[in-house]
Amino acid sequence: TIIVFAHHSVMMDGIEGLLVRAGISFIRVDGTASATERSSSFDIFVDGNTRVALLSIGSCSSGLNFASMCSTVVFAELAWSPGIHLQVILLFSLYILLLMCS
C-alpha cells in the first residue's frame, strides 16, 4: 500500500483523477472531510480494501499510525513548513527502527 501526501487541493484533485483513470482503489482525506468521513475512510484503508491513501499533509500529518501498513510514502508536493514533513518522516522512521530492534 502507498500513502501519498499533498498540500494543495488542486494537486489532490489531479492525483485523484490519475488514480480513477488507472482503476486504483484509494481513499482521500483532506480538510473538507468531516470527522465521520475521516474515520470511515481510515477504517477502509486499515481493513486493506484500498491500495492508496491520498492524504492532505495539513490535515493528516500527525496522529495517524499507518506506518505498519504501507510500503511507500510519497510527498507529491511540499508544504511551506518543513516541520510538517518531519513529523511524517519521524513517524515512519521510528516504526522502521522498532522493526529492526525487535
Order of alpha helices (4+ residues) and beta strands (2+ residues): beta-alpha-beta-alpha-beta-alpha-beta-alpha
